[in-house]
C-alpha cells in the first residue's frame, strides 16, 4: 500500500513540473527571445547587433574548446543581407579565424571570406587572403591548394587579368590527373575560356575536348564547354567540326524549349549566339567547297594551256629546223677541205644562230609556264636547262 502511495506522489510531482514548463513557455511573448529580450530588428542596426552577439558567443565557445560551426553558418547567413552587414561580418571573421584551431574550417571560411571581399569591391584583400592560403597549402594537388588557386584565377578572369589567370590554371592542369572527374572537367572549362579570351584556339581544343561533359543538360556550366570547342573549330577554319558541335547545342536547346520553355538557358543571347555560330560554320563549308572547285578549274585550265603552247612551240621549232637549207659537205676522201665561199659561210652561220635562238626561246617559255603551274619546281629546272 505504501508503494502505491509513493508512486502516486511521484506521478503528481511529474505532472506539476510539466504544468510549470508549459506555463513558462506560454508566458514568453511571441515577439521576444527565450531570454526575455526583444528579437533583432530586421535592419542593418539590428542585424549588426546580432553579429556582435554571435561573435561573443563564438569566442566563449572557443574558450571552452567547443565547435562553433553552426554559429559561423548563422553569421554568414546574416552577412548576405546588405553591404554594411557584409563588411561587419568580414571584420569579425578576420578576428575569429586566427583563434579557430581546425585548419579545415579556417581554409573553408578563408575562401568564403575572399568571395565576400570581392563582392563588396575589396578585391585586393580577397587576393591577399587567397595568397596566404596558398602559402599554407603549397601543393596544387591538395584540396585547399587547388581551391585557393582556382578561385584566385576565377577572380582574375572576371576583372580582365586573363594572362595571370591562365598561368595559375596551367599550374593546376599539370596535376589535373589527380583530381576527381567533376573538378577535372570544371578546371578544363575554365582554362579553355582563358585560352578563348587570348585567342589560343589550339589551347582551347587541347584542354576542352578531353573535359567535355558526356551529355548536355539544363545546368548552364555544361553548355559553355561545347560552345568553347565549337568556336575554336570555327576560328581555326575547321567548319565541319564547328557545325557538328554547334548543331549538338542547337538540338539540345530546341528540345529544352519543348520541355521547359521558361528555362534560363533559352533567354537571349544564348540561342541567338548558337544560331549565328551554326550559320557561320555552314557558310564556311560552302566557301571551302566553292574555293576547291574554283582551284580545280583553274588548275585544269592552266594544264590545258601549257599543253597547247608546248605542242605549238614544238611544231614551230621542228618547222624552223626543216626549213633551213642544208650545207653541202666535201667528200670524205678529200685530203684537204676545199675553202668555203663567203656566201656559204654566211648561210651556215645564220642557220646555227637561228637554231640556237629558237631552242632557247622555246624551252624558256615552257619553263615559265611550268613555274606558274607548279610553283617553280620542275619548271625552274627545265628553264635553267633551256637557258644554258
SVG drawing of the C-alpha trace seen along z (x, -y; Angstrom):
<svg xmlns="http://www.w3.org/2000/svg" viewBox="-2 -51 97 53">
<polyline fill="none" stroke="black" stroke-width="0.4" points="0.0,0.0 2.8,-2.4 4.5,-1.6 1.3,-2.6 1.1,-5.9 4.7,-6.6 4.1,-6.0 1.1,-8.3 3.1,-11.1 5.9,-10.8 3.3,-10.9 1.8,-14.1 5.2,-15.8 5.9,-15.0 2.6,-16.4 3.2,-19.6 6.6,-20.1 5.2,-19.6 2.4,-22.1 5.0,-24.7 7.1,-24.2 4.0,-24.7 3.1,-27.8 6.6,-29.2 6.5,-28.6 3.2,-30.3 4.4,-33.3 7.1,-34.1 5.6,-36.6 5.8,-35.5 7.8,-38.7 10.5,-38.0 13.5,-35.7 13.5,-33.0 15.8,-35.1 13.2,-37.9 15.0,-40.2 13.2,-41.7 14.1,-39.9 16.7,-41.7 15.2,-44.3 15.3,-43.4 17.6,-46.3 21.3,-46.9 21.5,-48.2 19.5,-45.2 21.5,-42.6 24.8,-44.3 23.8,-43.7 23.1,-40.1 26.5,-39.7 28.1,-41.2 26.2,-38.7 27.3,-35.8 30.9,-36.9 30.8,-37.0 29.1,-33.6 31.8,-32.1 34.6,-33.4 33.1,-32.0 32.6,-28.6 36.2,-28.6 37.5,-29.3 35.6,-26.2 37.0,-24.2 33.6,-23.7 32.7,-23.6 31.3,-26.9 30.4,-25.7 26.7,-26.3 27.2,-29.8 29.5,-30.6 26.8,-29.5 24.3,-31.7 26.6,-34.7 27.3,-34.0 23.6,-34.0 23.1,-37.3 26.1,-38.9 24.4,-38.5 21.6,-40.9 23.5,-44.1 26.9,-45.5 27.1,-47.1 26.5,-43.7 28.9,-42.0 31.7,-44.4 30.8,-43.9 30.9,-40.1 34.2,-40.3 35.9,-42.2 34.5,-39.9 35.6,-36.8 39.2,-38.1 39.4,-38.4 38.0,-34.9 39.8,-32.9 43.2,-33.0 41.6,-31.6 40.0,-28.6 42.2,-25.5 40.7,-23.5 42.7,-24.1 39.9,-22.7 37.4,-25.2 39.9,-28.1 40.6,-27.2 36.9,-26.9 35.9,-30.2 39.0,-31.9 37.8,-31.1 34.2,-32.2 35.6,-35.4 37.6,-36.2 34.4,-35.9 32.7,-38.3 35.5,-40.8 35.4,-40.5 31.7,-41.1 31.9,-44.3 34.7,-45.7 37.8,-44.9 39.5,-42.6 43.0,-43.3 42.1,-42.0 40.5,-38.9 43.7,-38.2 45.8,-38.6 43.6,-36.0 43.9,-33.5 47.6,-34.0 48.0,-33.3 46.1,-30.1 48.4,-29.1 51.4,-29.6 49.8,-27.3 48.9,-24.7 51.6,-25.0 50.8,-21.7 48.3,-22.3 47.3,-18.6 45.7,-19.1 42.2,-20.2 42.8,-23.6 46.0,-24.2 43.9,-23.7 40.8,-25.6 42.7,-28.7 44.5,-28.9 41.3,-28.1 39.2,-30.8 42.0,-33.3 42.1,-32.6 38.3,-33.0 38.5,-36.4 41.4,-37.4 39.4,-36.4 36.4,-38.4 38.4,-41.6 40.3,-41.1 43.7,-39.8 43.4,-36.8 47.2,-36.1 47.8,-35.8 44.7,-33.6 45.9,-31.4 49.3,-30.8 47.6,-29.9 45.2,-27.5 48.0,-25.9 49.8,-25.1 46.7,-23.2 46.4,-21.5 49.8,-19.9 48.4,-17.8 44.9,-17.6 45.1,-13.8 45.0,-13.7 41.6,-15.4 38.2,-13.8 36.1,-13.9 33.9,-16.8 36.8,-19.0 38.8,-17.9 36.0,-19.0 35.4,-22.3 39.1,-23.1 39.2,-22.3 36.3,-24.5 37.8,-27.5 41.2,-27.1 39.5,-26.7 37.7,-30.0 41.0,-31.7 42.6,-30.4 39.5,-31.6 40.0,-35.1 43.6,-35.2 42.8,-33.7 44.7,-30.4 42.3,-28.2 44.6,-25.1 44.8,-25.5 41.0,-25.6 40.8,-22.2 43.7,-20.7 42.0,-21.2 38.4,-21.5 37.9,-18.2 39.1,-15.8 37.0,-17.6 33.7,-17.8 30.7,-16.5 29.2,-13.3 25.8,-14.9 24.1,-18.3 21.6,-19.1 19.9,-22.1 22.9,-23.1 24.5,-26.2 28.0,-25.1 27.6,-22.1 26.8,-24.3 29.9,-26.5 32.4,-23.7 30.7,-22.7 30.4,-26.4 34.2,-26.9 35.1,-23.9 32.7,-24.9 34.0,-28.4 37.6,-27.2 37.0,-25.0 35.2,-27.9 38.2,-30.2 40.6,-27.6 38.6,-27.1 37.5,-23.6 33.9,-24.3 32.8,-20.7 33.6,-20.1 32.3,-23.5 29.0,-22.7 28.9,-19.4 29.2,-20.9 27.0,-23.9 24.4,-21.6 24.5,-19.5 23.9,-22.5 21.1,-23.8 19.3,-20.5 19.5,-20.4 18.1,-23.9 15.3,-23.0 14.3,-20.0 14.6,-22.1 12.2,-24.6 9.6,-21.9 10.1,-20.6 10.8,-23.8 10.0,-27.0 10.9,-29.2 14.3,-27.7 17.0,-30.3 19.2,-28.8 16.5,-29.9 16.9,-33.5 18.8,-35.6 21.5,-36.0 22.4,-32.3 20.1,-30.8 20.9,-33.6 24.7,-33.1 24.4,-29.4 22.3,-30.0 24.9,-32.5 27.8,-30.2 26.0,-27.3 25.3,-29.5 28.9,-30.7 30.1,-27.1 27.8,-26.2 28.7,-29.3 32.4,-28.4 31.9,-24.9 30.2,-26.3 33.0,-28.7 35.6,-25.9 33.7,-23.8 33.5,-26.7 37.2,-27.5 38.2,-23.9 36.0,-23.7 37.4,-27.0 41.0,-26.0 40.4,-22.7 39.0,-24.5 41.9,-27.0 44.5,-24.1 42.8,-22.3 42.8,-25.4 46.5,-26.0 47.3,-22.5 45.4,-22.7 47.2,-26.0 50.6,-24.5 49.9,-21.5 48.7,-23.7 51.6,-26.1 54.2,-23.3 52.7,-21.5 52.6,-24.6 56.2,-25.6 57.4,-22.1 55.8,-22.2 57.3,-25.7 60.8,-24.5 60.5,-21.5 59.3,-23.6 62.2,-26.1 64.8,-23.3 63.4,-21.6 63.1,-24.9 66.8,-25.8 68.7,-24.6 71.4,-22.0 75.0,-22.9 76.9,-20.5 79.9,-18.9 83.1,-17.9 83.7,-14.3 85.3,-12.3 88.1,-11.1 89.4,-14.6 92.7,-15.1 92.3,-18.9 89.0,-20.6 88.1,-23.0 87.9,-26.5 84.3,-27.7 83.0,-30.7 81.9,-33.8 78.2,-33.1 78.4,-29.5 80.0,-30.7 77.2,-33.3 74.4,-30.7 75.9,-28.3 76.4,-30.9 72.8,-32.2 71.5,-28.6 73.3,-28.0 72.2,-31.3 68.6,-30.7 68.5,-27.2 70.1,-28.2 67.8,-31.2 64.7,-29.2 65.7,-26.4 66.4,-28.9 63.2,-30.8 61.0,-27.7 62.4,-25.9 62.5,-29.1 58.8,-29.9 57.8,-26.4 59.8,-26.7 58.0,-29.9 54.6,-28.3 55.5,-25.3 56.8,-27.7 53.4,-29.4 51.7,-26.0 53.7,-24.1 55.3,-26.9 58.8,-26.9 59.9,-23.3 60.1,-21.3 59.6,-24.4 62.5,-26.2 64.8,-23.2 63.6,-23.0 64.1,-26.7 67.6,-26.6 68.5,-23.7 67.0,-25.6 68.9,-28.7 72.4,-27.1"/>
</svg>
